[in-house]
Structure formats: structure tokens, C-alpha cells
Amino acid sequence: MWKEKLKVYDALVAKCPRFERKGKTMPYTSANDYMFSLFNKAGEIGIRFSKEVQQKYLKEFETTI
């Protein structure tokens, strides 16, 4: 199951050729030395957005952090 989810993460990263997947045990992407996405050992994908984008998605999807 973890490897299948990792394939999804890799496919997402591949859609953005400016970034490369890093990390062997915990895959992640970074820009300007700041990590902005990761795939953890529990098989969860984490993405860091700017405050403006966070607010947009919270409103659009009627959710909370």
C-alpha cells in the first residue's frame, strides 16, 4: 500500500519539472531550501501553501486546517 501511494506522490512531483524529489526514507521537495511537500512513513502527503493559497482552498472546499 505504501509503495502504491509513493507512486502517486512521484506522479504529482513529476508534473512539476522545476522540482525534483529528494530524500530516501522520507521523500520530499523543496525550493530555496524550504521543504514544501513530503510523503511520510504513514503514507500521507503533506503540502505547504502560502497563506493566500491556504485561505483560498479553505474557502473553496469549506474546510479547516
C-alpha positions as CSV (number, residue, x, y, z in Angstrom):
1,M,0.0,0.0,0.0
2,W,2.8,2.5,0.9
3,K,4.6,1.9,-2.4
4,E,1.4,2.4,-4.3
5,K,0.9,5.8,-2.5
6,L,4.5,6.7,-3.2
7,K,3.8,6.2,-6.9
8,V,1.0,8.8,-6.6
9,Y,3.4,11.2,-4.9
10,D,6.1,10.7,-7.5
11,A,3.5,11.3,-10.3
12,L,2.5,14.6,-8.6
13,V,6.1,15.7,-8.4
14,A,6.8,14.7,-12.0
15,K,4.1,17.1,-13.1
16,C,6.3,20.0,-12.0
17,P,9.6,19.6,-13.8
18,R,11.2,22.6,-11.9
19,F,11.4,20.4,-8.8
20,E,13.0,17.1,-8.1
21,R,12.1,14.5,-5.5
22,K,14.7,14.3,-2.7
23,G,15.1,12.1,0.3
24,K,15.4,8.3,0.5
25,T,13.5,7.4,3.6
26,M,11.1,10.3,3.6
27,P,10.6,11.7,0.1
28,Y,10.2,15.5,-0.2
29,T,10.5,18.5,-2.5
30,S,12.0,21.9,-1.6
31,A,12.5,25.3,-3.1
32,N,15.0,27.9,-1.8
33,D,16.0,25.4,0.9
34,Y,12.4,25.2,2.2
35,M,10.5,21.9,2.2
36,F,7.1,22.4,0.7
37,S,5.9,18.8,0.2
38,L,6.6,15.5,1.7
39,F,5.5,11.9,1.8
40,N,5.7,10.4,5.3
41,K,6.1,6.9,6.6
42,A,2.4,6.7,7.3
43,G,1.7,7.2,3.5
44,E,0.4,10.7,3.9
45,I,1.2,13.5,1.5
46,G,1.8,16.9,3.1
47,I,1.9,20.2,1.1
48,R,2.8,23.6,2.4
49,F,0.9,26.5,0.7
50,S,1.3,30.3,1.1
51,K,-1.2,31.9,3.5
52,E,-3.1,33.3,0.5
53,V,-3.5,29.9,-1.2
54,Q,-4.4,28.3,2.1
55,Q,-7.2,30.7,2.6
56,K,-8.4,30.2,-1.0
57,Y,-8.6,26.4,-0.5
58,L,-10.2,26.6,2.9
59,K,-13.0,28.7,1.5
60,E,-13.3,26.8,-1.8
61,F,-13.5,23.4,-0.1
62,E,-15.4,24.6,3.0
63,T,-12.9,23.1,5.4
64,T,-10.5,24.0,8.2
65,I,-6.8,23.3,8.8
